[in-house]
Amino acid sequence: MAETNGTTNGAVLDIPQTYVGTRTVRPDGVDKVTGRARFAADFNLPGQLVGRVLRSPHPHARIISIDTSKAQALPGVKAVITRDDFADQASELIPAGEMMMNYRDVVRNVMAREKVLYEGHAVAAVAATSVAVAKKALKLIDVKYEVLPHVIDVVEAMNPSAPVLHPDLFTAGVEPKPDKASNVAKRIEIAIGDIEAGFGKADVIVEREFNTAPVHQGYIEPHAALATVSEDGTAEVWVTTQGHFIVRAHCARLLGMDISKIRVTASEIGGGFGGKTVVYLEPLAVALSRKAKRPVKMVMSREEVFKASGPTSGANIRVKLGASKDGKFVAGYAELRYQAGAFPGSPVQPGVFCAFAPYDMENVKVVGYDVVSNRPKVAAYRAPGAPISEFAVESVVDEIAKKLDIDPVELRLQNAAREGTKAAYGPKFGPIGLTETLHAVEKTNHYTTPLQPWQGRGVASGFWFNIGGETCASLTVNEDGTVSLVAGTPDIGGLRASLAAVAADELGVPYEKVRPIIGDTGSIGFNFLTGGSRSCFSGAMAIVEAAKEIKADLCRRAAKLWDCKPEDVEFSHGAVRAKGAAAGKHTPMTVADCAKVAGKTGGPIGGTGRINAQGAGPSFGTHLVDVEVDPETGRVTILRYTVAQDAGRAIHPSYVEGQFQGGAVQGIGWALNEEYIYGKDGKLQNAGFLDYRMPVASDLPMIDAILVEVPNPRHPYGVRGVGETPIVPPMAAIANAIEQATGVRFTELPMSPPKVLKALRERGLNTREALRSGNGKNGHGKNGH
Amino acid sequence: MAKHHVAATVNGDEVEFLCETEETLLDVLRDTLHLTGSKEGCSSGDCGACSVTLDGRLVCSCLVLGCEVDGRKIDTIEGMAKGETLHPLQQKFLEQAALQCGICTPGFLVAAKSLLERNPNPSETEIRFWLAGNLCRCTGYDKIIKAVMETAGDMRRA
């Protein structure tokens, strides 16, 4: 079971915390265990049509012509759309949370224009009266292609002789500006200190090249959208998304509509992990409905999800780390080449920023390249970019520990970033919990349990920034004293439970009396999407603001009722109370008492928090894993796993643990099995759950979660985002454990059975003799390190 | 070709429907009978989100044709609670936070109920292998497995 190293319970705020920090039952829970909860594909409207997408069979081709006349003539077909239904967009970089976007590329990704750039790229879409008619119509669309040479691999795509995807793409960030188009969209660099001098002081240097495969977010709910556009041009959309306000903005922009005329409702969302922060089907469904004047429902197949929605980057990385003989890191250098997919915009920048972020180092230089190739455009995936660069760095850190014969946790403690450390990417850290997570891991009995032959133990740390951003949430006190809570960021794993707990504690009402919903875009002000580990962090801040407004209003009302000065009234411990000159003269009024007399004191009671949340606190984590390698099959089994992470403050400990556990297991999949496999023909060969092997229950042990709480001083409850950091450490922790079990350093992900077996064979480690003698690579030292 | 006429029992109710040959039981449940608690995650039998029982046997409803269920008994997530009383597994999933996004939850509950009906005292390993046909991407399975183990214990003691 999880243990808590809590340090802050009740210490942050001067209000009684009855529900914050407890394991309440989520308000949306019953609907989710009874099948009643409505996910996107569960919405239907009378007269709705079926929308389907025609997708490119080629990884790279010029579109010569698209003839839709036969499809349009087919009975039952009500609308057909192509590139001609979307106005072109000018090139303009727009911040999109943790990533950047460009509408010139967005319009081309939702519907190909000049060229198709990956297998599965949308070319046309139809709306028809049935699935059968829609499928038949797609076959009747005649697309003439001029097939072009393609490039899949990131290193090959950087080669000057590689096929160029975009004739107008010139590498940004290099001087002089290139005069020849290439697949390298940009070069970025961060540097502090003097790395040459730093490496000059090193007693030991490890330099390695790493490769990681693209992996998919793997949400179980495919993308789906239902849109209806009426004759007056107003639209309603029901969709699975991490940000319905973002869907609204994209649809308005791509279809030339007023934002006010589009109302988007976020359905329950069946997983996103970053992959549902962009649009695919939504603008198509709206465009089809606008043309057909009937509701149009579109649902992706799993194959479409794999081929046409964002995985994260695969990458090629070089890392060089130098340390003095007593274990101080003196210089670090890394070069990152990230696949962006068909359009610029890989998460290479956060990858660059995060690479050495866990360490206090004077001399760091990191260079990153954003590289396009004929793959689906990448989308954010949980701490986008960080797991890749930190996998490489944390692997090299382990090698340094081996070379210097220093315990890997001790080595990390010696170099760990602390409050006041200046990160290579710019800021000086405030209070952070990296050393606390390392100490927490060190104290577990997991860390000291002896290992057997072919078993190994690995450790790795991880960092993610977390973000705040634009947030709006409201509280309404109803006539009976119950509270309606409206938030505007989709609840992807316990948000409503967390916000309801905050509202209940702020207003002193029972948790069960607070009913939270995720409002549609017409019912609450703008909210940036659920991403960047921001929804609980920012949402709780907005709820505190909304509650403040209510409490101030109730004090004003009570002052009137009691005929006393406003300064003689305060809201404390769940009630309006008289104080000062009026102290003891009036019976305190709870929120419910105030609700009863609302009509007489000024009408409806409510408050709204409208903020651009600042002060997100970085979250650090450390993972500890035991593996066993089967020398005959190359299969790696996870025997034991412990996550320790700084949550700042866990509003709902169960859902924080859930983030730790789920992120760790996604990382286990990334480490051991998951990858996009392409043939020479540039086509994806494993676009299904059978061949794209995500972890299942029988692959795993329990995932022990240790909540470390170093409060974020810039949040009213001390909250840090927790969702993303947990996917950062697993790949290196597992590679480090496999190295200990076998003596082989794996530098390529995934470390799947064929690769492990090949490496063991090449080194003669799984010959009959070696197996008989029970390979003793591990087991030295008290804890196997 | 004419549609098939099918009469079956779903969650104890007698139902009749017409379906095309290629329509799956999942299509019929969701689109014709409007029982959308069973989810479509892959339509290839790999994710288990559409798990139902057919004459008491756990199946992926995306791998069964609608026209195959004539005269047979189907139980879905919608039939798991009895009136206002949740099944002990449903209650435990809520208490233990054994769900995050919830899309896989109906499939896990149907599959876990099916396991406990066969084996009231499963080991952790038996639970993990029985549920290996159900994908969850959010939880890392930890709280799901614990919820099933605890429910099994509670039901044995009840």
Contacts between the chains, C-beta under 8 A, distances in Angstrom:
chain1	res1	chain2	res2	distance
A	23	B	97	6.9
A	25	B	94	5.1
A	25	B	95	6.4
A	26	B	94	7.2
A	26	B	97	7.3
A	28	B	102	7.8
A	29	B	93	7.9
A	29	B	94	4.4
A	29	B	99	7.5
A	30	B	86	7.3
A	30	B	94	7.0
A	32	B	99	5.8
A	32	B	102	3.5
A	32	B	105	5.4
A	33	B	86	6.7
A	33	B	90	4.1
A	33	B	93	5.3
A	33	B	94	6.0
A	33	B	99	7.2
A	33	B	102	7.9
A	33	B	105	6.0
A	33	B	106	7.9
A	33	B	109	6.3
A	34	B	37	7.1
A	34	B	77	6.7
A	34	B	78	7.1
A	34	B	80	7.1
A	34	B	81	5.6
A	34	B	86	7.4
A	34	B	90	6.8
A	35	B	35	7.5
A	35	B	36	7.2
A	35	B	37	1.9
A	35	B	38	7.2
A	35	B	76	7.1
A	35	B	77	3.7
A	35	B	78	5.1
A	35	B	80	7.9
A	35	B	106	4.7
A	36	B	37	7.0
A	37	B	102	5.8
A	38	B	36	7.3
A	39	B	39	6.9
A	39	B	103	5.9
A	41	B	30	7.9
A	41	B	36	7.7
A	41	B	39	7.7
A	41	B	40	6.6
A	42	B	30	7.8
A	42	B	36	4.0
A	132	B	20	7.8
A	217	B	137	7.8
A	218	B	137	4.9
A	219	B	101	7.6
A	219	B	103	7.7
A	219	B	137	5.9
A	220	B	39	7.4
A	220	B	41	4.4
A	220	B	47	5.8
A	220	B	49	5.8
A	220	B	101	7.7
A	220	B	103	4.8
A	220	B	104	5.2
A	220	B	135	5.8
A	220	B	136	7.2
A	220	B	137	5.7
A	221	B	39	7.1
A	221	B	41	6.8
A	221	B	101	7.3
A	221	B	103	4.5
A	222	B	40	7.5
A	222	B	41	7.1
A	268	B	101	7.5
A	268	B	102	6.5
A	268	B	103	7.8
A	269	B	101	6.0
A	270	B	39	7.2
A	270	B	41	7.9
A	270	B	101	5.1
A	270	B	102	7.2
A	270	B	103	2.9
A	270	B	104	7.8
A	271	B	100	8.0
A	271	B	101	4.7
A	271	B	103	6.3
A	271	B	137	5.1
A	271	B	138	5.9
A	272	B	101	7.9
A	273	B	137	7.3
A	299	B	40	7.7
A	301	B	43	6.7
A	302	B	41	6.9
A	302	B	42	4.3
A	302	B	43	6.8
A	302	B	44	6.9
A	302	B	47	7.9
A	492	B	100	7.1
A	492	B	101	5.8
A	493	B	100	3.4
A	493	B	101	6.0
A	493	B	138	5.9
A	494	B	97	7.1
A	494	B	100	6.5
A	652	B	97	7.9
A	654	B	96	7.4
A	654	B	97	3.5
A	654	B	143	7.4
A	655	B	97	5.9
A	655	B	100	7.1
A	657	B	97	7.8
A	657	B	143	7.7
A	658	B	97	6.0
A	658	B	100	5.4
A	658	B	138	7.0
A	658	B	139	5.6
A	658	B	140	7.8
A	658	B	143	6.4
A	661	B	139	6.2
A	661	B	140	3.7
A	661	B	142	4.7
A	661	B	143	7.2
A	662	B	100	6.6
A	662	B	137	7.3
A	662	B	138	4.7
A	662	B	139	5.2
A	662	B	140	4.7
A	663	B	140	7.8
A	664	B	140	6.0
A	665	B	139	7.9
A	665	B	140	3.5
A	665	B	141	7.0
A	666	B	137	7.0
A	666	B	140	7.9
A	688	B	42	6.8
A	688	B	44	5.8
A	688	B	46	6.6
A	689	B	41	7.8
A	689	B	42	5.1
A	689	B	44	7.0
A	689	B	46	3.6
A	689	B	47	5.6
A	689	B	135	6.5
A	690	B	44	6.7
A	690	B	46	5.1
A	694	B	135	6.1
A	694	B	137	6.7
A	695	B	140	7.9
A	695	B	141	7.9
A	696	B	131	7.9
A	696	B	132	4.4
A	696	B	133	7.6
A	696	B	134	7.8
A	696	B	135	6.6
A	696	B	141	7.9
A	697	B	127	7.4
A	697	B	128	4.3
A	697	B	129	7.6
A	697	B	131	4.6
A	697	B	132	5.3
A	697	B	134	7.4
A	697	B	136	7.9
A	697	B	141	4.4
A	697	B	144	7.3
A	697	B	145	6.4
A	698	B	125	7.7
A	698	B	128	4.4
A	698	B	129	4.7
A	698	B	131	7.8
A	698	B	132	4.1
A	699	B	132	7.9
A	700	B	128	7.3
A	700	B	140	6.9
A	700	B	141	5.8
A	700	B	142	8.0
A	702	B	142	5.2
A	702	B	145	7.2
A	702	B	146	7.5
A	703	B	140	5.0
A	703	B	142	4.8
A	705	B	142	7.9
